[in-house]
């Protein structure tokens, strides 16, 4: 009985929201950012960084809710309800194209990724 419960919990945990740190970046083409000036690239980098911070906080909350849901209900509630935003985090992390274009343009303040 105990082994069955552990297997069920382990299976349910596999469906939980990932931590923001463990989400790999999605590819973003440099073409989007090539027409921007160095100043515009810096502004866009700041906007993307803020959006990533907000999304990461939301993802952490979804991860916590999934853990609590699995413990009490046996279901990853955030993942099932659509609160898991891993694809959005992957997209935002993939915006490192800003850094590549900044380096190509020899911007003084190339944003670090």
N, C-alpha and C positions, 0 to 999 in steps of 0.2 A: 504494500500500500504506500509506504513512504517513498519507494523508488518511483512509483507511478506519479506521485505528486511532484517529485523533483524533476522528472522528465517533462511534465506539463509546464511547470514554471520555467524551465530552461527553454522550452519551445516558445513560450509566450515572450520571454525576454529577447529572443532573436528578432521579434517584430517591433521592438522598441525604437524610438527615435534615437538617432546617432548623436553623439556629442559634436558640437560645431568644429572642434579641433580635428575630428576624425573624418570629416567630409572633404573629399578631394575636389580641387577646383575644376570647373568645366572650361573647355577651350573657348577663348574669345579672340576674334580676329583683330589685328592691328588696324585694319581699314577704318573701323569706327572712329578711331582717335587721330589718325594721320592729319586731318584738316585742322585740328585744334592747335592753338598757340601754347607755348609753355605755361603761360598764366592760366589758360583755360584747362589744361591738363591737370594743373595743381588743384584747381577748384573742383574738377570732376573727381579727382582722387579723394579729396576731402569728403565729397558727397557719398561716394561709394564706401569709404571707410565708415562713415556714420551709419549708412544703411546696413553694412555688414555687422556692426556692433549691435544694432537694434534687432536684426534677424537672429544673431547668435544668442541674444538674451531670450528671445521667443523660443528658439530651438531648445535651450537649456530648460525652460519651463515645460515644454512638451515632453522632454526626456524625463523630467521629474514626475510629471503627471502620468506618463506611461508606466514608470516604476511603481507608483502608488496604485494605479489601476490594475497592474498585474498582481500585485500583492493582495489587494482586496477583492478584485473581480475576476482575475485571471485573464484580463484583456488589456492590451496597450491602447487605452482610450484616446490619447492624443493622436496617435498614428491612425487610428480608425476614424477619427472625427475630422482629419485634414489639418490638424495643428502642426504636424511634422512638416517643416519647410526646408528639408535638406536640399531639394533641387534649387531653391532660391539662394541658399548659402553657397552652393557649388557655383552658381552663376556669378554671384558677387565676388567670390574668391578668384574666379576666372578672369576678372577684369584687370589682371596683372598686365594686360596689353597696354594699359596706361603707362606703366613703368617702362616697358620695351620701347614705346614710341618716344617717351621722354628722353631715354638714353640715345635713341637714334637722332633726335633733334638737338642733342647736347644741351638740354635745359640745365640751368644752374642749380635748380632745386628739384632734381628728378625724384619723384616720390619713391620711397622704398616699399618693397612688397613684402 
